[in-house]
Amino acid sequence: MSPAVKALMFIGPEEINVKKSTTMLYGFDNSTFLVMISYINPCQNGATCVDQNFGYYTCQCMNGFRGINCETATGLTCGEIFFQDTGVITSPNYPQEYPPDLNCLYLVRIHSAETIRVTITDFYTESAKDVLDFGTSPSLERLESWEGNLTSSLPIVVEVSSNLLWFQFSSDKNNNFKGFRLEYISALGEQN
């Protein structure tokens, strides 16, 4: 990804004390230089910065980290981040049994979305012990939880007015089942 220009400024030779990794100097004469300050990657802990072309950036965090800049260690054992307008999210090993002692975080972040619709197409976990929590705020405030055998209630459809949603799946040490499968699709807003 090429760096995006963040600022242009003219400086004299006595002010040239800038980091070469984040700037480019262009000389006009012996006393004035044009400095283009390039984009500095704000993502931490090995994350990849993705420019969504809407004036925002998104950090694709490595497993085990979360936060806007992937600055917080989570202790998560699995999960994924989704940026596409549509997608499918499943528990580990689906449709086979998921492993014990899981703590997975799945994040859907679509900058241009006005709404995201989620359809649970399959769901079978251990009741009261293996739970899928759902929310839309970065603070991980839970809106809803699912657990047990929901086969007779499917499909379950939830639509939220947000461009961000998350699912956190946790399992205990025993009685593992096939888990879950859900689909999401976003309705895009106006592009700036």
C-alpha positions in Angstrom: 0.0 0.0 0.0 1.4 3.4 -0.9 1.6 6.0 1.8 -1.1 8.6 1.8 0.0 12.2 2.1 -1.1 13.8 5.4 0.5 17.3 5.2 2.6 19.5 3.0 4.8 22.2 4.5 7.8 24.4 3.5 10.7 24.5 5.9 14.2 26.0 6.0 17.4 23.9 6.2 17.7 24.4 10.0 14.4 22.6 10.5 15.4 19.4 8.6 15.4 17.1 11.6 12.6 14.7 10.6 12.3 10.9 10.5 13.2 9.7 7.0 10.8 6.7 7.3 7.8 9.0 7.5 8.8 11.9 5.2 10.0 12.8 1.8 12.1 15.9 1.2 12.0 17.9 -2.1 14.5 20.7 -2.5 13.6 23.9 -4.3 16.8 25.9 -3.6 19.5 25.9 -0.9 17.2 27.4 1.7 13.7 25.9 1.2 12.4 22.4 1.1 8.9 20.9 0.6 8.2 18.2 3.0 5.5 15.6 2.4 4.6 13.9 5.6 3.4 10.4 4.7 0.9 8.2 6.5 2.2 6.6 9.7 0.7 3.2 10.3 -1.2 3.4 13.6 -1.7 -0.4 13.9 0.2 -2.2 16.6 1.2 -5.8 17.4 1.7 -7.0 13.9 -1.7 -5.7 12.6 -2.2 -4.7 9.0 -3.6 -1.2 8.2 -6.3 -1.3 5.6 -7.5 1.9 3.9 -11.2 1.6 3.2 -11.2 4.7 0.9 -13.8 6.4 3.0 -11.4 8.6 5.0 -11.1 5.9 7.7 -8.5 3.2 8.4 -9.0 -0.2 9.9 -6.5 -2.4 11.6 -6.7 -6.1 10.9 -5.6 -7.4 14.3 -3.7 -10.7 14.7 -5.4 -13.3 16.8 -5.0 -12.4 20.5 -5.3 -8.6 20.1 -8.2 -6.1 19.8 -8.9 -2.4 19.9 -9.0 0.3 17.2 -5.2 0.0 16.8 -4.9 -3.6 18.0 -3.4 -2.3 21.2 -5.1 -4.7 23.7 -4.2 -8.3 24.3 -7.3 -10.4 24.6 -6.4 -13.9 25.6 -8.5 -15.1 22.7 -7.8 -18.5 21.2 -9.6 -18.0 17.9 -11.7 -15.6 15.8 -11.5 -13.5 12.7 -12.2 -10.0 11.3 -14.5 -9.5 8.3 -14.4 -6.4 6.1 -16.4 -7.7 3.1 -20.0 -6.6 2.5 -21.2 -10.2 2.9 -19.8 -13.3 4.6 -20.2 -16.5 6.6 -19.0 -17.0 10.2 -18.7 -20.4 11.7 -17.5 -21.9 15.0 -14.1 -23.6 14.8 -14.3 -27.1 13.1 -17.9 -26.5 12.0 -19.8 -28.7 11.2 -17.7 -31.0 13.3 -17.5 -30.5 17.0 -15.8 -27.4 18.2 -12.9 -27.8 20.6 -13.1 -27.3 24.4 -12.0 -24.1 26.3 -12.6 -21.6 23.4 -12.7 -17.9 23.6 -13.3 -16.6 20.1 -14.0 -13.1 18.9 -15.5 -12.4 15.4 -15.6 -8.8 14.3 -17.5 -7.5 11.3 -16.5 -3.9 10.4 -17.8 -2.3 7.1 -17.2 1.4 7.1 -19.7 2.2 4.4 -22.6 0.1 5.9 -25.7 1.7 7.3 -27.2 -1.6 8.5 -26.0 -5.2 8.8 -28.4 -8.2 8.7 -27.3 -11.4 10.4 -29.1 -14.8 9.7 -28.3 -17.7 12.0 -28.7 -20.8 9.7 -27.4 -23.5 12.1 -26.9 -23.5 15.9 -26.2 -26.2 18.4 -24.1 -25.7 21.5 -24.1 -26.9 25.1 -26.9 -25.2 27.0 -25.9 -22.7 29.7 -22.2 -23.3 29.1 -21.2 -22.7 25.5 -22.5 -19.3 24.5 -22.4 -17.0 21.5 -22.7 -13.3 22.6 -23.5 -10.5 20.1 -23.1 -6.8 20.2 -22.4 -3.7 18.1 -20.4 -1.4 20.3 -16.5 -1.3 20.5 -16.9 -1.6 24.3 -18.2 -5.2 23.8 -21.5 -4.4 25.5 -23.6 -7.5 24.9 -27.0 -7.1 23.1 -28.0 -10.7 22.9 -26.8 -14.3 23.6 -27.6 -17.6 22.1 -26.9 -21.1 23.5 -28.3 -24.7 23.2 -30.0 -26.4 20.4 -31.8 -23.7 18.3 -32.6 -26.0 15.3 -36.4 -25.7 15.7 -36.2 -21.8 15.8 -34.1 -21.3 12.7 -33.5 -19.2 10.8 -33.0 -16.4 13.3 -32.6 -13.0 11.7 -31.2 -9.9 13.5 -30.8 -6.5 11.7 -28.8 -3.7 13.3 -28.3 0.0 12.3 -24.5 -0.1 12.6 -21.3 -0.6 10.6 -19.7 -2.7 13.3 -20.8 -5.9 15.0 -19.1 -8.6 17.0 -19.7 -12.1 18.2 -17.8 -13.8 21.1 -18.0 -17.5 21.4 -16.9 -19.3 24.6 -17.0 -23.0 25.4 -16.2 -24.9 28.6 -14.1 -28.1 29.0 -16.6 -30.8 28.0 -19.8 -31.6 25.9 -18.9 -30.0 22.6 -21.3 -29.9 19.7 -21.2 -28.8 16.1 -21.5 -25.1 16.9 -22.9 -22.4 14.7 -23.1 -21.0 11.2 -24.3 -17.5 10.4 -24.4 -15.3 7.4 -24.2 -11.5 7.3 -25.0 -8.9 4.6 -24.6 -5.2 4.8 -26.7 -2.4 3.3 -24.3 0.3 2.1 -24.7 3.9 2.8 -23.5 6.8 0.7 -19.8 6.9 -0.1 -18.1 10.1 0.7 
